[in-house]
Amino acid sequence: MGQIGPTIHLVWTDPSGRRSSPVIHRRPRRRFLLSSPPTRKATMAGRRRRRRGGHLRQERSPLAPPPGDPSPMEPTTRREVAIPDRPSKKTCHASSSTSSSMSGPDVWAGLLDSLLLQIIALLSSFHDLLALIGTCHSWRAALSSLPPAFSFNFPPLHLQPDDPHPHRNYVKHSLLSNIKWQLVDPAKQTSSLRSSAPQNLRVRMRYLGCSYGYLIFYNFEQCLLVDVYSGATVKPPKLKSTGNHDIYYGFLVAPINSSNLHLLFFSKSSMFQWQVGSNSWSEHPLDVERILQIVFFKGEMFAMDLFGRLHRIRLAPQFSMQEIAVMWGEDMDAGLSCQQWLVACGDMLLLVDFSVSFEPFSDLPGTFKVFCLDFSVEPAKWVKMDNLGDNALFVSTDRRSPTFSCMSPERWGGKRNSIYVTNPSVDCNEPWIAVELGQVVPSTTYSPEPILARGPGVRYHQPQSLWVLPSLVYGVGR
């Protein structure tokens, strides 16, 4: 908003001789004191000025300055650990010629309290979210006040590396400045965003995973987090240890601007932990096989190891990892299980299983099955689900990448009761496939090599095709 000019005092006298309360207006450069209504002479002078080309300008409500937020699918300025400022007032100013009593702060504050969170819940794409936070500072700040359990009902973005050739992914360390990718919104596939790691980072690192919108890289002692949307980087302290050369998995416990942020690294024998604000790492020995995936469910952290065993991880008041006794149903033994993913879906913890059936004269058809963990029995039991209802699940072939669920996918053009799986092969026409639960998947529609691969699933040292929600979804303005 521009600088406010001198004050104009308008004092009117009614026929009884009494003066009314002064009305204060803001107008630049001039000051007048009118002690009586305009005379006929003054009125004629005003008409002559208008005939000479002059005009009188009507006062309007001041316009709020542009919020300065990025337009849809345009990256913000690349920076290192930048957190947006939080507005001091939750008011949204709008351009209007009505009186202040009709568009005052109280009206907008009431909107925020009663309707804005409901509006956010109706967003159907990441583009809609960008449009909302670009409206004004208070609407952007409203997202930072969302409860921890709040979830968006739009699909994650698809991240496709520009150079995902399989033979290059076996290189242990890649030049970080050469890693580039494209983000596509399944709800609006006609527009996309190309992003990359900062070009000045000419260091060789390998990919460890993705959490809360950040790609995690590591090179012996050096660690780096790169925002998939803006390219902003976060550099944790060096990890100095003699036994960290076999680190294969990295995971963020909370959003990057959270006061409870922890970064976890896993090796074959240890878990390394760094807490925000600390200048050092702590090491915790592990007595489990490789941890392939970690998900949050109802405020707790669950991990799945190489053999499909489930563990509960707790960091406070001290680190602990406890195996959860789980009964496997008979339905889980049918076929050759090739890949398994944990997915948090509302109040359900799901296990997505992809199995291949070796039938004569068949072309390795695959089938997705989904199981829900029943915690009401002792021990807990995986129960097969025949239908996902009004839900869609999103999984990536690299299990270190995050998984997602989405309610009412038909609102953005998706398919209910379906599983969206990324396809890392550049030889396939589609970057992902959508498979209805129970539908047979012929191998001609997917790349069998990464899905059928047994073993730890951590062979890739560059980011593969994956699903991701940008970091700003997890708290704008915090």
C-alpha positions as CSV (number, residue, x, y, z in Angstrom):
1,M,0.0,0.0,0.0
2,G,1.3,3.5,-0.9
3,Q,2.1,6.1,1.6
4,I,-0.9,7.8,3.2
5,G,-1.2,11.6,2.5
6,P,-2.4,14.5,4.6
7,T,-5.7,14.4,6.5
8,I,-8.8,16.0,5.1
9,H,-11.3,17.2,7.8
10,L,-14.9,17.7,6.7
11,V,-17.0,19.6,9.2
12,W,-20.6,20.1,8.3
13,T,-23.1,22.4,10.0
14,D,-26.8,21.5,10.0
15,P,-29.6,24.2,9.8
16,S,-29.9,24.3,13.6
17,G,-26.3,25.5,13.9
18,R,-25.0,22.2,15.5
19,R,-21.9,20.6,14.1
20,S,-21.9,16.9,13.3
21,S,-19.0,14.6,14.1
22,P,-16.1,15.1,11.8
23,V,-15.6,12.5,9.1
24,I,-12.0,11.7,8.3
25,H,-10.8,10.7,4.8
26,R,-7.4,10.0,3.4
27,R,-6.2,11.9,0.4
28,P,-2.7,12.8,-0.8
29,R,-1.1,16.2,-1.0
30,R,-3.9,18.7,0.0
31,R,-5.6,19.8,3.2
32,F,-9.0,21.6,3.4
33,L,-11.2,22.8,6.2
34,L,-14.8,23.3,5.1
35,S,-16.9,24.9,7.8
36,S,-20.1,25.0,5.8
37,P,-21.7,23.3,2.8
38,P,-20.4,24.3,-0.6
39,T,-21.7,27.6,-1.9
40,R,-23.2,28.2,-5.3
41,K,-20.1,30.0,-6.4
42,A,-17.9,27.0,-5.4
43,T,-20.2,24.7,-7.3
44,M,-19.9,26.8,-10.5
45,A,-16.1,26.9,-10.1
46,G,-16.1,23.1,-10.0
47,R,-18.1,22.9,-13.2
48,R,-15.7,25.3,-15.0
49,R,-12.7,23.1,-13.9
50,R,-14.4,20.0,-15.3
51,R,-15.1,21.8,-18.6
52,R,-11.3,22.6,-18.8
53,G,-10.6,18.9,-18.6
54,G,-10.2,18.5,-14.9
55,H,-12.1,15.8,-13.0
56,L,-12.9,14.7,-9.4
57,R,-11.7,11.3,-8.4
58,Q,-13.9,9.1,-6.2
59,E,-12.3,7.7,-3.0
60,R,-12.0,3.9,-3.1
61,S,-11.1,1.3,-0.5
62,P,-7.4,0.7,-0.5
63,L,-6.2,-2.4,-2.3
64,A,-4.1,-4.9,-0.5
65,P,-0.6,-5.4,-1.9
66,P,-0.2,-8.4,-4.1
67,P,0.6,-11.5,-1.9
68,G,3.7,-12.3,-3.9
69,D,2.9,-16.0,-4.0
70,P,3.9,-18.2,-7.0
71,S,1.4,-18.6,-9.7
72,P,0.1,-22.1,-10.4
73,M,2.9,-24.6,-11.2
74,E,5.6,-21.9,-11.1
75,P,8.5,-22.6,-8.7
76,T,9.3,-20.1,-6.0
77,T,12.7,-18.4,-5.9
78,R,15.4,-21.0,-5.2
79,R,16.9,-20.5,-1.8
80,E,18.4,-22.3,1.2
81,V,16.1,-23.0,4.1
82,A,13.5,-20.2,3.5
83,I,10.3,-20.0,5.6
84,P,7.5,-17.6,4.6
85,D,6.6,-14.8,7.0
86,R,3.4,-15.3,8.9
87,P,1.0,-12.5,8.7
88,S,0.2,-10.7,11.9
89,K,-3.5,-10.3,11.2
90,K,-5.9,-12.9,9.8
91,T,-7.8,-10.4,7.6
92,C,-8.2,-10.5,3.9
93,H,-8.6,-7.1,2.1
94,A,-10.5,-7.0,-1.1
95,S,-11.1,-4.3,-3.7
96,S,-14.6,-2.8,-3.2
97,S,-16.5,0.5,-3.4
98,T,-18.8,-0.4,-0.6
99,S,-18.6,1.0,2.9
100,S,-16.2,-0.3,5.5
101,S,-19.0,-1.7,7.5
102,M,-19.8,-4.2,4.7
103,S,-16.2,-5.3,4.0
104,G,-14.5,-4.8,7.3
105,P,-12.0,-7.2,9.0
106,D,-14.8,-8.7,11.1
107,V,-16.5,-10.1,8.0
108,W,-13.4,-11.8,6.7
109,A,-12.4,-13.1,10.1
110,G,-15.8,-14.7,10.4
111,L,-15.2,-16.3,7.0
112,L,-11.9,-17.8,8.2
113,D,-13.4,-19.2,11.3
114,S,-16.6,-20.7,9.8
115,L,-16.0,-21.4,6.1
116,L,-12.3,-21.3,5.0
117,L,-11.3,-24.7,6.3
118,Q,-14.4,-26.2,4.6
119,I,-13.3,-24.5,1.4
120,I,-9.8,-26.0,1.7
121,A,-11.3,-29.4,2.2
122,L,-13.1,-29.1,-1.1
123,L,-10.0,-28.5,-3.2
124,S,-9.6,-31.0,-6.0
125,S,-6.1,-30.4,-7.2
126,F,-2.7,-28.9,-6.2
127,H,-3.5,-26.1,-8.7
128,D,-6.5,-25.2,-6.6
129,L,-4.3,-25.0,-3.5
130,L,-1.9,-22.6,-5.2
131,A,-4.8,-20.4,-6.3
132,L,-6.1,-20.3,-2.7
133,I,-2.8,-19.4,-1.0
134,G,-2.2,-16.8,-3.7
135,T,-5.4,-15.0,-2.9
136,C,-4.2,-13.2,0.2
137,H,-1.8,-13.6,3.2
138,S,-4.5,-14.6,5.6
139,W,-5.8,-17.4,3.4
140,R,-2.2,-18.6,3.1
141,A,-1.8,-18.4,6.9
142,A,-5.0,-20.3,7.4
143,L,-3.3,-23.5,6.2
144,S,-0.7,-23.2,9.0
145,S,-3.6,-23.5,11.5
146,L,-4.9,-26.8,10.1
147,P,-5.0,-29.6,12.7
148,P,-2.4,-32.4,12.3
149,A,-5.0,-34.9,11.2
150,F,-6.3,-32.7,8.4
151,S,-5.8,-34.2,4.9
152,F,-6.3,-32.9,1.4
153,N,-8.5,-34.8,-0.9
154,F,-6.6,-34.2,-4.1
155,P,-4.0,-36.5,-5.7
156,P,-0.2,-36.2,-5.2
157,L,1.9,-34.9,-8.0
158,H,3.9,-37.3,-10.3
159,L,7.6,-36.7,-10.3
160,Q,9.3,-38.0,-13.5
161,P,13.1,-37.7,-13.7
162,D,14.3,-36.3,-17.0
163,D,16.9,-39.1,-17.4
164,P,15.5,-42.2,-15.7
165,H,17.6,-44.8,-17.8
166,P,18.0,-48.0,-15.8
167,H,21.6,-48.5,-16.7
168,R,22.6,-45.2,-15.1
169,N,20.8,-45.8,-11.9
170,Y,23.4,-48.3,-10.8
171,V,26.0,-45.6,-10.5
172,K,26.4,-45.1,-6.8
173,H,26.9,-41.3,-6.9
174,S,25.4,-38.9,-9.4
175,L,26.3,-35.2,-10.0
176,L,23.6,-33.5,-8.2
177,S,23.5,-30.5,-10.6
178,N,22.6,-32.9,-13.4
179,I,19.4,-34.3,-11.7
180,K,16.3,-32.7,-13.1
181,W,12.6,-33.7,-13.0
182,Q,9.1,-32.9,-14.2
183,L,6.1,-32.5,-11.9
184,V,2.6,-33.4,-13.3
185,D,-0.7,-33.0,-11.6
186,P,-3.0,-36.0,-12.5
187,A,-6.0,-33.6,-12.1
188,K,-4.5,-31.2,-14.7
189,Q,-2.1,-33.1,-16.9
190,T,-2.0,-30.3,-19.5
191,S,0.4,-28.2,-17.4
192,S,3.6,-29.3,-15.7
193,L,6.6,-27.9,-13.9
194,R,10.2,-28.6,-14.6
195,S,12.6,-28.3,-11.6
196,S,16.1,-29.4,-10.6
197,A,18.6,-29.4,-7.9
198,P,20.6,-26.1,-7.7
199,Q,23.1,-25.9,-10.6
200,N,25.9,-24.8,-8.3
201,L,25.8,-28.0,-6.4
202,R,28.5,-29.8,-8.3
203,V,28.8,-32.6,-5.8
204,R,28.2,-36.4,-6.3
205,M,25.5,-37.8,-4.1
206,R,23.1,-40.8,-4.1
207,Y,19.4,-40.8,-3.6
208,L,18.1,-42.1,-0.2
209,G,14.3,-41.4,-0.4
210,C,11.6,-38.7,-0.3
211,S,9.6,-37.3,2.6
212,Y,7.4,-34.3,3.1
213,G,8.2,-32.9,-0.4
214,Y,12.0,-33.2,-0.1
215,L,14.4,-35.5,-2.0
216,I,17.0,-36.8,0.4
217,F,20.6,-37.2,-0.8
218,Y,23.8,-38.4,0.9
219,N,27.5,-38.8,0.1
220,F,29.4,-40.4,3.0
221,E,29.5,-37.4,5.4
222,Q,27.5,-34.9,3.4
223,C,23.7,-34.7,3.5
224,L,21.4,-32.6,1.5
225,L,17.6,-32.1,1.2
226,V,16.1,-30.6,-2.0
227,D,12.5,-29.3,-2.3
228,V,10.9,-31.0,-5.3
229,Y,8.8,-27.9,-6.0
230,S,11.0,-24.9,-5.4
231,G,14.5,-26.4,-5.5
232,A,15.3,-24.9,-2.0
233,T,17.9,-26.9,-0.1
234,V,18.4,-27.8,3.5
235,K,21.9,-28.9,4.6
236,P,22.0,-30.9,7.8
237,P,25.3,-31.3,9.7
238,K,27.8,-33.8,8.6
239,L,27.3,-37.4,9.6
240,K,30.7,-38.4,11.1
241,S,30.8,-42.1,11.7
242,T,33.0,-45.1,10.7
243,G,30.0,-47.3,10.0
244,N,27.8,-45.2,7.8
245,H,29.2,-46.1,4.4
246,D,26.3,-48.5,3.7
247,I,23.4,-46.1,4.4
248,Y,20.6,-46.8,2.0
249,Y,17.4,-45.1,3.3
250,G,16.5,-41.6,4.5
251,F,13.3,-40.4,6.1
252,L,11.9,-37.2,7.5
253,V,9.8,-37.6,10.6
254,A,8.0,-34.2,10.3
255,P,7.7,-31.3,7.9
256,I,10.9,-29.3,7.3
257,N,9.7,-26.2,9.3
258,S,8.5,-28.2,12.2
259,S,10.0,-27.8,15.7
260,N,9.9,-31.6,16.0
261,L,11.8,-32.4,12.9
262,H,14.0,-35.5,12.9
263,L,16.0,-36.9,10.0
264,L,16.6,-40.7,10.1
265,F,19.2,-42.6,8.1
266,F,19.3,-46.4,8.0
267,S,22.2,-48.7,7.4
268,K,22.4,-52.4,7.7
269,S,23.3,-52.3,11.3
270,S,22.3,-48.8,12.7
271,M,19.8,-46.0,12.6
272,F,21.3,-42.5,12.6
273,Q,19.1,-39.6,14.0
274,W,19.5,-35.8,13.7
275,Q,17.1,-33.4,15.4
276,V,16.6,-29.9,14.1
277,G,18.7,-27.4,16.2
278,S,21.3,-30.0,16.9
279,N,24.8,-30.0,15.5
280,S,25.4,-33.7,15.7
281,W,23.8,-37.1,15.0
282,S,23.0,-39.9,17.4
283,E,23.4,-43.6,16.5
284,H,21.2,-46.5,17.5
285,P,22.1,-50.1,16.8
286,L,19.5,-52.2,14.9
287,D,18.8,-55.9,15.2
288,V,16.5,-56.1,12.2
289,E,16.8,-56.7,8.5
290,R,16.7,-53.8,6.1
291,I,13.9,-51.3,6.7
292,L,12.3,-50.6,3.4
293,Q,9.5,-48.3,4.2
294,I,8.1,-46.1,7.0
295,V,4.6,-44.6,7.3
296,F,2.8,-42.6,9.9
297,F,-0.6,-43.9,11.1
298,K,-2.6,-42.3,13.8
299,G,0.4,-40.4,15.1
300,E,2.7,-43.5,15.3
301,M,5.5,-44.5,13.1
302,F,5.4,-48.0,11.5
303,A,8.2,-49.6,9.5
304,M,8.3,-52.7,7.2
305,D,11.5,-54.6,6.8
306,L,12.8,-56.8,4.0
307,F,10.8,-59.9,5.1
308,G,7.5,-58.0,5.5
309,R,7.6,-57.8,9.3
310,L,6.0,-54.8,10.9
311,H,7.8,-52.7,13.5
312,R,6.7,-49.7,15.7
313,I,9.4,-47.0,16.0
314,R,9.4,-44.5,18.8
315,L,11.8,-41.6,19.3
316,A,10.6,-40.2,22.6
317,P,11.3,-40.4,25.5
318,Q,14.0,-42.6,24.0
319,F,14.5,-44.5,20.8
320,S,12.9,-47.9,20.6
321,M,11.9,-50.3,17.8
322,Q,9.4,-53.1,18.6
323,E,8.2,-55.8,16.3
324,I,4.4,-56.1,16.1
325,A,3.0,-59.6,16.2
326,V,0.9,-60.0,13.0
327,M,-1.0,-63.0,11.7
328,W,-0.9,-63.6,8.0
329,G,-4.0,-64.7,6.3
330,E,-4.2,-67.6,3.8
331,D,-5.1,-65.2,1.0
332,M,-1.7,-63.6,1.2
333,D,0.0,-66.9,0.2
334,A,-1.6,-67.1,-3.3
335,G,0.8,-66.3,-6.1
336,L,4.4,-65.0,-5.9
337,S,4.5,-61.8,-3.8
338,C,6.8,-59.4,-5.6
339,Q,6.2,-56.0,-4.0
340,Q,4.4,-54.8,-0.8
341,W,3.6,-51.3,0.3
342,L,2.2,-49.8,3.5
343,V,-0.4,-47.1,2.9
344,A,-2.3,-45.1,5.6
345,C,-5.8,-44.6,4.4
346,G,-8.0,-42.7,6.8
347,D,-8.4,-44.8,9.9
348,M,-7.0,-47.9,8.1
349,L,-3.5,-49.2,7.8
350,L,-3.3,-51.0,4.5
351,L,-0.9,-53.4,2.9
352,V,-0.9,-53.4,-0.9
353,D,0.5,-56.6,-2.4
354,F,1.4,-57.2,-6.0
355,S,1.6,-60.9,-6.9
356,V,2.4,-62.7,-10.1
357,S,0.8,-65.9,-11.2
358,F,2.9,-68.3,-13.2
359,E,0.3,-69.9,-15.4
360,P,1.1,-72.0,-18.5
361,F,1.2,-70.0,-21.7
362,S,0.7,-66.8,-19.8
363,D,2.7,-63.6,-19.9
364,L,3.3,-63.1,-16.2
365,P,-0.1,-61.5,-15.3
366,G,0.0,-59.6,-12.0
367,T,-2.7,-58.9,-9.5
368,F,-3.0,-56.2,-6.8
369,K,-4.4,-57.3,-3.4
370,V,-5.1,-55.1,-0.4
371,F,-5.2,-56.1,3.2
372,C,-6.3,-54.1,6.3
373,L,-4.6,-54.6,9.6
374,D,-7.1,-55.5,12.3
375,F,-5.7,-54.2,15.6
376,S,-8.8,-55.4,17.6
377,V,-7.5,-59.0,17.8
378,E,-4.4,-60.4,19.5
379,P,-2.2,-60.8,17.6
380,A,-3.2,-58.3,14.9
381,K,-4.3,-59.8,11.6
382,W,-4.2,-58.8,8.0
383,V,-7.7,-59.0,6.6
384,K,-8.3,-59.0,2.8
385,M,-10.3,-56.2,1.3
386,D,-12.5,-56.9,-1.8
387,N,-13.1,-53.2,-2.4
388,L,-11.5,-49.9,-1.6
389,G,-14.8,-48.1,-1.7
390,D,-14.5,-44.4,-2.7
391,N,-10.7,-44.4,-2.3
392,A,-7.7,-44.5,-4.6
393,L,-4.1,-45.5,-3.5
394,F,-0.8,-44.2,-4.9
395,V,2.4,-46.3,-4.8
396,S,5.8,-46.1,-6.4
397,T,8.1,-49.0,-7.4
398,D,10.9,-47.7,-5.2
399,R,9.4,-48.4,-1.7
400,R,11.6,-45.6,-0.1
401,S,9.2,-43.2,-1.8
402,P,6.0,-42.1,0.0
403,T,2.6,-43.7,-0.5
404,F,-0.7,-41.8,-0.5
405,S,-4.5,-42.3,-0.4
406,C,-7.2,-40.1,-1.8
407,M,-10.9,-40.0,-1.2
408,S,-13.5,-39.3,-3.9
409,P,-11.0,-39.5,-6.8
410,E,-13.8,-39.0,-9.4
411,R,-13.9,-35.3,-8.3
412,W,-10.7,-34.7,-10.2
413,G,-11.2,-37.3,-12.9
414,G,-9.6,-40.2,-11.2
415,K,-10.9,-43.8,-10.6
416,R,-12.3,-45.1,-7.3
417,N,-11.3,-48.5,-6.0
418,S,-8.1,-48.2,-7.9
419,I,-4.3,-48.3,-7.4
420,Y,-2.1,-45.9,-9.2
421,V,1.4,-47.2,-9.6
422,T,4.3,-45.4,-11.2
423,N,6.2,-46.8,-14.1
424,P,9.9,-45.9,-14.1
425,S,10.6,-47.3,-17.6
426,V,11.1,-44.7,-20.4
427,D,10.0,-47.3,-22.9
428,C,6.4,-47.3,-21.6
429,N,3.9,-44.8,-23.0
430,E,2.3,-43.9,-19.7
431,P,4.2,-42.6,-16.6
432,W,1.8,-44.4,-14.4
433,I,-1.0,-47.0,-14.6
434,A,-4.4,-47.1,-12.8
435,V,-5.5,-50.6,-11.9
436,E,-8.8,-51.5,-10.4
437,L,-8.5,-53.7,-7.3
438,G,-8.7,-57.4,-8.4
439,Q,-8.1,-56.6,-12.0
440,V,-5.5,-58.7,-13.8
441,V,-2.6,-56.7,-15.0
442,P,-0.9,-58.0,-18.1
443,S,2.9,-57.4,-18.2
444,T,2.5,-55.5,-21.4
445,T,1.0,-52.6,-19.5
446,Y,3.8,-52.2,-17.0
447,S,7.6,-52.6,-16.8
448,P,8.1,-55.9,-15.1
449,E,11.7,-55.5,-14.2
450,P,11.4,-53.1,-11.3
451,I,8.2,-54.6,-9.9
452,L,9.3,-58.2,-10.1
453,A,12.7,-57.4,-8.6
454,R,13.2,-59.3,-5.4
455,G,15.6,-58.1,-2.7
456,P,16.0,-54.9,-0.8
457,G,14.5,-52.6,-3.4
458,V,17.2,-50.0,-2.9
459,R,19.3,-50.5,-6.0
460,Y,18.5,-47.1,-7.4
461,H,20.8,-44.3,-6.6
462,Q,18.9,-41.7,-8.5
463,P,15.3,-40.6,-8.0
464,Q,12.8,-42.8,-9.9
465,S,9.3,-42.1,-11.0
466,L,7.4,-41.4,-7.8
467,W,4.4,-39.7,-6.2
468,V,5.0,-36.6,-4.0
469,L,3.2,-33.8,-2.3
470,P,5.2,-30.5,-2.2
471,S,6.4,-29.3,1.2
472,L,4.0,-26.3,1.2
473,V,1.1,-28.7,1.5
474,Y,2.3,-29.6,5.0
475,G,1.9,-26.1,6.4
476,V,2.1,-22.9,4.5
477,G,3.6,-20.0,6.4
478,R,4.7,-22.0,9.4
